Amino acid sequence: MKKLLTGLLILSLGAMSAQAEIKKGQKAYLKQCKKCHGNGTKGASMKTQDEWNEAFANEGTVFKSWHKGTKAQKYVSGKKFKKYVPHLKDFLSEYGSDSGNVPSCG
Ligand code: HEC
């Protein structure tokens, strides 16, 4: 019984931290992307979950290619963006166009 409870606790802590990562990504999105792509719901639905995962693999190689020659090019090649890549990936893939999920705010 004790083992079961411990297992449940670990599972729910895991879910909580995944949720925290998604929130971080959402914040980053609102700060970094909203001015050009609109709110998070709109932004995340630009791509499917698989497409987002692919875009942010290898520190966002594919993602950067989308912004080549745009005003965002400098930003997406910068250090700040690199730091946010894992969070953005969590948020955007959670709410990709085929996910059926909608972020609660923004
Ligand atoms: C300075 C404005 C700007 C910022 C900031 C910016 N983008 Fe973009 N983005 C563009 C432009 C311009 C394009 C290329 C034209 C287009 O497809 O809309 C583009 C392309 C894209 C595409 C590809 C669209 C397609 O149809 O294939 C996605 C997805 C995307 N951006 C998401 C993001 C995300 C997520 C962020 C935040 C990390 C971000 N962008 C930050 C301007 C911006």
Residues whose N, C-alpha, C, O or C-beta is under 5 A from the ligand:
A	BS01	HEC	Q32 C33 C36 M46 W66 T70 K71 A72
